[in-house]
Amino acid sequence: MTAQIAEKLRYQGEDVAMCTNPLSDYFAMGGTNPRFESNCTALWRGYVGS
């Protein structure tokens, strides 16, 4: 399994990586899941949140 590119959070002026995918719960509850093309095995969800 390929490690996925982390979501980014800006905290006190610094970008830090998150070890979670906070939008996955939203999509699981019926939120609109955008269909992006994945061109990298480290980015199966098709987007990086920041």
PDB file of N, CA, C, O and CB in Angstrom:
ATOM      1  N   MET A   1       0.838  -1.179   0.000  1.00  0.00           N
ATOM      2  CA  MET A   1       0.000   0.000   0.000  1.00  0.00           C
ATOM      3  C   MET A   1       0.887   1.247   0.000  1.00  0.00           C
ATOM      4  O   MET A   1       1.827   1.351   0.788  1.00  0.00           O
ATOM      5  CB  MET A   1      -0.956  -0.005   1.218  1.00  0.00           C
ATOM      6  N   THR A   2       0.587   2.165  -0.867  1.00  0.00           N
ATOM      7  CA  THR A   2       1.346   3.404  -0.973  1.00  0.00           C
ATOM      8  C   THR A   2       0.839   4.417   0.044  1.00  0.00           C
ATOM      9  O   THR A   2      -0.368   4.624   0.170  1.00  0.00           O
ATOM     10  CB  THR A   2       1.254   3.979  -2.397  1.00  0.00           C
ATOM     11  N   ALA A   3       1.757   5.047   0.767  1.00  0.00           N
ATOM     12  CA  ALA A   3       1.364   6.118   1.687  1.00  0.00           C
ATOM     13  C   ALA A   3       0.765   7.258   0.874  1.00  0.00           C
ATOM     14  O   ALA A   3       1.267   7.591  -0.200  1.00  0.00           O
ATOM     15  CB  ALA A   3       2.584   6.618   2.536  1.00  0.00           C
ATOM     16  N   GLN A   4      -0.295   7.846   1.378  1.00  0.00           N
ATOM     17  CA  GLN A   4      -0.995   8.909   0.668  1.00  0.00           C
ATOM     18  C   GLN A   4      -0.446  10.280   1.043  1.00  0.00           C
ATOM     19  O   GLN A   4       0.069  10.476   2.144  1.00  0.00           O
ATOM     20  CB  GLN A   4      -2.489   8.846   0.962  1.00  0.00           C
ATOM     21  N   ILE A   5      -0.561  11.218   0.120  1.00  0.00           N
ATOM     22  CA  ILE A   5      -0.145  12.589   0.379  1.00  0.00           C
ATOM     23  C   ILE A   5      -1.059  13.164   1.461  1.00  0.00           C
ATOM     24  O   ILE A   5      -2.281  13.039   1.380  1.00  0.00           O
ATOM     25  CB  ILE A   5      -0.192  13.457  -0.929  1.00  0.00           C
ATOM     26  N   ALA A   6      -0.466  13.785   2.460  1.00  0.00           N
ATOM     27  CA  ALA A   6      -1.226  14.267   3.625  1.00  0.00           C
ATOM     28  C   ALA A   6      -1.991  15.554   3.317  1.00  0.00           C
ATOM     29  O   ALA A   6      -1.574  16.366   2.490  1.00  0.00           O
ATOM     30  CB  ALA A   6      -0.284  14.501   4.808  1.00  0.00           C
ATOM     31  N   GLU A   7      -3.122  15.715   4.008  1.00  0.00           N
ATOM     32  CA  GLU A   7      -3.827  16.991   3.989  1.00  0.00           C
ATOM     33  C   GLU A   7      -2.948  18.011   4.708  1.00  0.00           C
ATOM     34  O   GLU A   7      -2.126  17.641   5.547  1.00  0.00           O
ATOM     35  CB  GLU A   7      -5.248  16.879   4.664  1.00  0.00           C
ATOM     36  N   LYS A   8      -3.117  19.292   4.383  1.00  0.00           N
ATOM     37  CA  LYS A   8      -2.294  20.327   5.006  1.00  0.00           C
ATOM     38  C   LYS A   8      -3.160  21.255   5.844  1.00  0.00           C
ATOM     39  O   LYS A   8      -4.284  21.591   5.470  1.00  0.00           O
ATOM     40  CB  LYS A   8      -1.527  21.130   3.939  1.00  0.00           C
ATOM     41  N   LEU A   9      -2.623  21.653   6.964  1.00  0.00           N
ATOM     42  CA  LEU A   9      -3.291  22.587   7.859  1.00  0.00           C
ATOM     43  C   LEU A   9      -2.299  23.698   8.190  1.00  0.00           C
ATOM     44  O   LEU A   9      -1.160  23.434   8.574  1.00  0.00           O
ATOM     45  CB  LEU A   9      -3.807  21.870   9.159  1.00  0.00           C
ATOM     46  N   ARG A  10      -2.744  24.934   8.038  1.00  0.00           N
ATOM     47  CA  ARG A  10      -1.874  26.061   8.410  1.00  0.00           C
ATOM     48  C   ARG A  10      -2.177  26.414   9.857  1.00  0.00           C
ATOM     49  O   ARG A  10      -3.307  26.768  10.195  1.00  0.00           O
ATOM     50  CB  ARG A  10      -2.090  27.309   7.461  1.00  0.00           C
ATOM     51  N   TYR A  11      -1.162  26.315  10.713  1.00  0.00           N
ATOM     52  CA  TYR A  11      -1.308  26.589  12.142  1.00  0.00           C
ATOM     53  C   TYR A  11      -0.199  27.533  12.563  1.00  0.00           C
ATOM     54  O   TYR A  11       0.984  27.226  12.415  1.00  0.00           O
ATOM     55  CB  TYR A  11      -1.272  25.276  12.983  1.00  0.00           C
ATOM     56  N   GLN A  12      -0.587  28.674  13.083  1.00  0.00           N
ATOM     57  CA  GLN A  12       0.348  29.706  13.530  1.00  0.00           C
ATOM     58  C   GLN A  12       1.376  30.043  12.448  1.00  0.00           C
ATOM     59  O   GLN A  12       2.568  30.184  12.721  1.00  0.00           O
ATOM     60  CB  GLN A  12       1.063  29.252  14.804  1.00  0.00           C
ATOM     61  N   GLY A  13       0.877  30.169  11.204  1.00  0.00           N
ATOM     62  CA  GLY A  13       1.720  30.558  10.087  1.00  0.00           C
ATOM     63  C   GLY A  13       2.585  29.466   9.512  1.00  0.00           C
ATOM     64  O   GLY A  13       3.416  29.735   8.645  1.00  0.00           O
ATOM     65  N   GLU A  14       2.416  28.241   9.969  1.00  0.00           N
ATOM     66  CA  GLU A  14       3.229  27.126   9.496  1.00  0.00           C
ATOM     67  C   GLU A  14       2.331  26.034   8.932  1.00  0.00           C
ATOM     68  O   GLU A  14       1.297  25.716   9.521  1.00  0.00           O
ATOM     69  CB  GLU A  14       4.111  26.568  10.634  1.00  0.00           C
ATOM     70  N   ASP A  15       2.716  25.454   7.792  1.00  0.00           N
ATOM     71  CA  ASP A  15       1.968  24.335   7.219  1.00  0.00           C
ATOM     72  C   ASP A  15       2.384  23.045   7.906  1.00  0.00           C
ATOM     73  O   ASP A  15       3.572  22.730   7.975  1.00  0.00           O
ATOM     74  CB  ASP A  15       2.196  24.235   5.689  1.00  0.00           C
ATOM     75  N   VAL A  16       1.412  22.299   8.415  1.00  0.00           N
ATOM     76  CA  VAL A  16       1.679  21.013   9.051  1.00  0.00           C
ATOM     77  C   VAL A  16       0.810  19.954   8.384  1.00  0.00           C
ATOM     78  O   VAL A  16      -0.297  20.245   7.932  1.00  0.00           O
ATOM     79  CB  VAL A  16       1.408  21.073  10.588  1.00  0.00           C
ATOM     80  N   ALA A  17       1.311  18.739   8.326  1.00  0.00           N
ATOM     81  CA  ALA A  17       0.579  17.632   7.708  1.00  0.00           C
ATOM     82  C   ALA A  17      -0.409  17.036   8.705  1.00  0.00           C
ATOM     83  O   ALA A  17      -0.110  16.920   9.893  1.00  0.00           O
ATOM     84  CB  ALA A  17       1.554  16.545   7.200  1.00  0.00           C
ATOM     85  N   MET A  18      -1.580  16.661   8.213  1.00  0.00           N
ATOM     86  CA  MET A  18      -2.586  15.993   9.038  1.00  0.00           C
ATOM     87  C   MET A  18      -2.545  14.503   8.742  1.00  0.00           C
ATOM     88  O   MET A  18      -2.358  14.104   7.592  1.00  0.00           O
ATOM     89  CB  MET A  18      -4.011  16.572   8.778  1.00  0.00           C
ATOM     90  N   CYS A  19      -2.714  13.690   9.751  1.00  0.00           N
ATOM     91  CA  CYS A  19      -2.721  12.236   9.572  1.00  0.00           C
ATOM     92  C   CYS A  19      -4.144  11.719   9.497  1.00  0.00           C
ATOM     93  O   CYS A  19      -4.442  10.632   9.993  1.00  0.00           O
ATOM     94  CB  CYS A  19      -1.965  11.541  10.713  1.00  0.00           C
ATOM     95  N   THR A  20      -5.013  12.485   8.887  1.00  0.00           N
ATOM     96  CA  THR A  20      -6.416  12.108   8.736  1.00  0.00           C
ATOM     97  C   THR A  20      -6.954  12.745   7.471  1.00  0.00           C
ATOM     98  O   THR A  20      -6.350  13.667   6.923  1.00  0.00           O
ATOM     99  CB  THR A  20      -7.255  12.537   9.974  1.00  0.00           C
ATOM    100  N   ASN A  21      -8.074  12.260   7.018  1.00  0.00           N
ATOM    101  CA  ASN A  21      -8.761  12.827   5.860  1.00  0.00           C
ATOM    102  C   ASN A  21     -10.118  13.321   6.322  1.00  0.00           C
ATOM    103  O   ASN A  21     -11.097  12.580   6.239  1.00  0.00           O
ATOM    104  CB  ASN A  21      -8.903  11.783   4.701  1.00  0.00           C
ATOM    105  N   PRO A  22     -10.205  14.564   6.811  1.00  0.00           N
ATOM    106  CA  PRO A  22     -11.447  15.046   7.418  1.00  0.00           C
ATOM    107  C   PRO A  22     -12.631  15.082   6.468  1.00  0.00           C
ATOM    108  O   PRO A  22     -13.769  14.992   6.929  1.00  0.00           O
ATOM    109  CB  PRO A  22     -11.233  16.407   7.971  1.00  0.00           C
ATOM    110  N   LEU A  23     -12.424  15.208   5.193  1.00  0.00           N
ATOM    111  CA  LEU A  23     -13.558  15.237   4.263  1.00  0.00           C
ATOM    112  C   LEU A  23     -14.150  13.855   3.999  1.00  0.00           C
ATOM    113  O   LEU A  23     -15.264  13.760   3.485  1.00  0.00           O
ATOM    114  CB  LEU A  23     -13.129  15.855   2.955  1.00  0.00           C
ATOM    115  N   SER A  24     -13.436  12.785   4.337  1.00  0.00           N
ATOM    116  CA  SER A  24     -13.962  11.444   4.065  1.00  0.00           C
ATOM    117  C   SER A  24     -15.264  11.182   4.827  1.00  0.00           C
ATOM    118  O   SER A  24     -16.147  10.504   4.303  1.00  0.00           O
ATOM    119  CB  SER A  24     -12.920  10.385   4.434  1.00  0.00           C
ATOM    120  N   ASP A  25     -15.404  11.700   6.047  1.00  0.00           N
ATOM    121  CA  ASP A  25     -16.654  11.545   6.799  1.00  0.00           C
ATOM    122  C   ASP A  25     -17.794  12.296   6.113  1.00  0.00           C
ATOM    123  O   ASP A  25     -18.918  11.799   6.045  1.00  0.00           O
ATOM    124  CB  ASP A  25     -16.480  12.050   8.246  1.00  0.00           C
ATOM    125  N   TYR A  26     -17.502  13.481   5.610  1.00  0.00           N
ATOM    126  CA  TYR A  26     -18.506  14.271   4.890  1.00  0.00           C
ATOM    127  C   TYR A  26     -18.994  13.506   3.657  1.00  0.00           C
ATOM    128  O   TYR A  26     -20.197  13.424   3.411  1.00  0.00           O
ATOM    129  CB  TYR A  26     -17.923  15.651   4.475  1.00  0.00           C
ATOM    130  N   PHE A  27     -18.071  12.954   2.894  1.00  0.00           N
ATOM    131  CA  PHE A  27     -18.449  12.202   1.699  1.00  0.00           C
ATOM    132  C   PHE A  27     -19.229  10.940   2.071  1.00  0.00           C
ATOM    133  O   PHE A  27     -20.164  10.566   1.363  1.00  0.00           O
ATOM    134  CB  PHE A  27     -17.200  11.833   0.882  1.00  0.00           C
ATOM    135  N   ALA A  28     -18.862  10.287   3.160  1.00  0.00           N
ATOM    136  CA  ALA A  28     -19.554   9.077   3.597  1.00  0.00           C
ATOM    137  C   ALA A  28     -20.999   9.373   4.020  1.00  0.00           C
ATOM    138  O   ALA A  28     -21.860   8.498   3.924  1.00  0.00           O
ATOM    139  CB  ALA A  28     -18.793   8.427   4.755  1.00  0.00           C
ATOM    140  N   MET A  29     -21.270  10.598   4.487  1.00  0.00           N
ATOM    141  CA  MET A  29     -22.626  10.967   4.910  1.00  0.00           C
ATOM    142  C   MET A  29     -23.471  11.491   3.746  1.00  0.00           C
ATOM    143  O   MET A  29     -24.585  11.970   3.957  1.00  0.00           O
ATOM    144  CB  MET A  29     -22.561  12.021   6.012  1.00  0.00           C
ATOM    145  N   GLY A  30     -22.953  11.405   2.539  1.00  0.00           N
ATOM    146  CA  GLY A  30     -23.739  11.792   1.382  1.00  0.00           C
ATOM    147  C   GLY A  30     -23.332  13.104   0.745  1.00  0.00           C
ATOM    148  O   GLY A  30     -24.001  13.572  -0.177  1.00  0.00           O
ATOM    149  N   GLY A  31     -22.251  13.709   1.212  1.00  0.00           N
ATOM    150  CA  GLY A  31     -21.768  14.940   0.595  1.00  0.00           C
ATOM    151  C   GLY A  31     -21.276  14.662  -0.818  1.00  0.00           C
ATOM    152  O   GLY A  31     -20.893  13.537  -1.140  1.00  0.00           O
ATOM    153  N   THR A  32     -21.289  15.669  -1.640  1.00  0.00           N
ATOM    154  CA  THR A  32     -20.866  15.507  -3.023  1.00  0.00           C
ATOM    155  C   THR A  32     -19.366  15.251  -3.079  1.00  0.00           C
ATOM    156  O   THR A  32     -18.564  16.087  -2.663  1.00  0.00           O
ATOM    157  CB  THR A  32     -21.234  16.749  -3.856  1.00  0.00           C
ATOM    158  N   ASN A  33     -19.005  14.103  -3.589  1.00  0.00           N
ATOM    159  CA  ASN A  33     -17.609  13.708  -3.717  1.00  0.00           C
ATOM    160  C   ASN A  33     -17.132  14.059  -5.119  1.00  0.00           C
ATOM    161  O   ASN A  33     -17.549  13.421  -6.086  1.00  0.00           O
ATOM    162  CB  ASN A  33     -17.423  12.188  -3.427  1.00  0.00           C
ATOM    163  N   PRO A  34     -16.262  15.066  -5.250  1.00  0.00           N
ATOM    164  CA  PRO A  34     -15.800  15.441  -6.579  1.00  0.00           C
ATOM    165  C   PRO A  34     -14.995  14.314  -7.200  1.00  0.00           C
ATOM    166  O   PRO A  34     -14.240  13.632  -6.507  1.00  0.00           O
ATOM    167  CB  PRO A  34     -14.963  16.720  -6.519  1.00  0.00           C
ATOM    168  N   ARG A  35     -15.149  14.116  -8.481  1.00  0.00           N
ATOM    169  CA  ARG A  35     -14.441  13.048  -9.189  1.00  0.00           C
ATOM    170  C   ARG A  35     -13.241  13.631  -9.928  1.00  0.00           C
ATOM    171  O   ARG A  35     -13.350  14.067 -11.074  1.00  0.00           O
ATOM    172  CB  ARG A  35     -15.387  12.316 -10.179  1.00  0.00           C
ATOM    173  N   PHE A  36     -12.101  13.629  -9.252  1.00  0.00           N
ATOM    174  CA  PHE A  36     -10.869  14.086  -9.854  1.00  0.00           C
ATOM    175  C   PHE A  36     -10.124  12.892 -10.420  1.00  0.00           C
ATOM    176  O   PHE A  36     -10.276  11.771  -9.935  1.00  0.00           O
ATOM    177  CB  PHE A  36     -10.001  14.847  -8.834  1.00  0.00           C
ATOM    178  N   GLU A  37      -9.326  13.128 -11.438  1.00  0.00           N
ATOM    179  CA  GLU A  37      -8.489  12.070 -11.972  1.00  0.00           C
ATOM    180  C   GLU A  37      -7.238  11.950 -11.120  1.00  0.00           C
ATOM    181  O   GLU A  37      -6.569  12.944 -10.837  1.00  0.00           O
ATOM    182  CB  GLU A  37      -8.128  12.338 -13.451  1.00  0.00           C
ATOM    183  N   SER A  38      -6.931  10.742 -10.718  1.00  0.00           N
ATOM    184  CA  SER A  38      -5.728  10.493  -9.939  1.00  0.00           C
ATOM    185  C   SER A  38      -4.617  10.096 -10.892  1.00  0.00           C
ATOM    186  O   SER A  38      -4.763   9.133 -11.645  1.00  0.00           O
ATOM    187  CB  SER A  38      -5.964   9.395  -8.864  1.00  0.00           C
ATOM    188  N   ASN A  39      -3.509  10.820 -10.871  1.00  0.00           N
ATOM    189  CA  ASN A  39      -2.398  10.481 -11.748  1.00  0.00           C
ATOM    190  C   ASN A  39      -1.174  10.031 -10.953  1.00  0.00           C
ATOM    191  O   ASN A  39      -0.056  10.012 -11.466  1.00  0.00           O
ATOM    192  CB  ASN A  39      -2.041  11.671 -12.627  1.00  0.00           C
ATOM    193  N   CYS A  40      -1.406   9.671  -9.692  1.00  0.00           N
ATOM    194  CA  CYS A  40      -0.324   9.288  -8.794  1.00  0.00           C
ATOM    195  C   CYS A  40      -0.874   8.270  -7.794  1.00  0.00           C
ATOM    196  O   CYS A  40      -1.963   8.467  -7.256  1.00  0.00           O
ATOM    197  CB  CYS A  40       0.278  10.539  -8.060  1.00  0.00           C
ATOM    198  N   THR A  41      -0.148   7.198  -7.541  1.00  0.00           N
ATOM    199  CA  THR A  41      -0.635   6.188  -6.598  1.00  0.00           C
ATOM    200  C   THR A  41      -0.635   6.697  -5.161  1.00  0.00           C
ATOM    201  O   THR A  41      -1.219   6.057  -4.287  1.00  0.00           O
ATOM    202  CB  THR A  41       0.213   4.931  -6.695  1.00  0.00           C
ATOM    203  N   ALA A  42       0.007   7.835  -4.898  1.00  0.00           N
ATOM    204  CA  ALA A  42       0.011   8.418  -3.559  1.00  0.00           C
ATOM    205  C   ALA A  42      -1.144   9.395  -3.367  1.00  0.00           C
ATOM    206  O   ALA A  42      -1.193  10.115  -2.370  1.00  0.00           O
ATOM    207  CB  ALA A  42       1.336   9.122  -3.298  1.00  0.00           C
ATOM    208  N   LEU A  43      -2.081   9.420  -4.330  1.00  0.00           N
ATOM    209  CA  LEU A  43      -3.176  10.385  -4.240  1.00  0.00           C
ATOM    210  C   LEU A  43      -4.466   9.786  -4.817  1.00  0.00           C
ATOM    211  O   LEU A  43      -5.074  10.361  -5.720  1.00  0.00           O
ATOM    212  CB  LEU A  43      -2.807  11.692  -4.985  1.00  0.00           C
ATOM    213  N   TRP A  44      -4.877   8.626  -4.289  1.00  0.00           N
ATOM    214  CA  TRP A  44      -6.071   7.961  -4.795  1.00  0.00           C
ATOM    215  C   TRP A  44      -7.346   8.777  -4.586  1.00  0.00           C
ATOM    216  O   TRP A  44      -8.293   8.632  -5.360  1.00  0.00           O
ATOM    217  CB  TRP A  44      -6.219   6.619  -4.133  1.00  0.00           C
ATOM    218  N   ARG A  45      -7.398   9.633  -3.560  1.00  0.00           N
ATOM    219  CA  ARG A  45      -8.612  10.410  -3.342  1.00  0.00           C
ATOM    220  C   ARG A  45      -8.755  11.523  -4.357  1.00  0.00           C
ATOM    221  O   ARG A  45      -9.838  12.091  -4.495  1.00  0.00           O
ATOM    222  CB  ARG A  45      -8.622  10.987  -1.946  1.00  0.00           C
ATOM    223  N   GLY A  46      -7.674  11.854  -5.083  1.00  0.00           N
ATOM    224  CA  GLY A  46      -7.756  12.789  -6.194  1.00  0.00           C
ATOM    225  C   GLY A  46      -7.627  14.257  -5.840  1.00  0.00           C
ATOM    226  O   GLY A  46      -7.742  15.107  -6.723  1.00  0.00           O
ATOM    227  N   TYR A  47      -7.393  14.580  -4.586  1.00  0.00           N
ATOM    228  CA  TYR A  47      -7.231  15.972  -4.190  1.00  0.00           C
ATOM    229  C   TYR A  47      -6.378  16.045  -2.930  1.00  0.00           C
ATOM    230  O   TYR A  47      -6.216  15.047  -2.228  1.00  0.00           O
ATOM    231  CB  TYR A  47      -8.606  16.646  -3.961  1.00  0.00           C
ATOM    232  N   VAL A  48      -5.840  17.210  -2.646  1.00  0.00           N
ATOM    233  CA  VAL A  48      -5.153  17.474  -1.393  1.00  0.00           C
ATOM    234  C   VAL A  48      -5.801  18.685  -0.769  1.00  0.00           C
ATOM    235  O   VAL A  48      -5.791  19.768  -1.354  1.00  0.00           O
ATOM    236  CB  VAL A  48      -3.625  17.692  -1.603  1.00  0.00           C
ATOM    237  N   GLY A  49      -6.359  18.518   0.405  1.00  0.00           N
ATOM    238  CA  GLY A  49      -6.978  19.644   1.113  1.00  0.00           C
ATOM    239  C   GLY A  49      -5.904  20.507   1.758  1.00  0.00           C
ATOM    240  O   GLY A  49      -4.886  20.014   2.243  1.00  0.00           O
ATOM    241  N   SER A  50      -6.156  21.779   1.748  1.00  0.00           N
ATOM    242  CA  SER A  50      -5.213  22.688   2.416  1.00  0.00           C
ATOM    243  C   SER A  50      -5.978  23.861   2.994  1.00  0.00           C
ATOM    244  O   SER A  50      -5.379  24.749   3.601  1.00  0.00           O
ATOM    245  CB  SER A  50      -4.114  23.184   1.433  1.00  0.00           C
TER     246      SER A  50
END
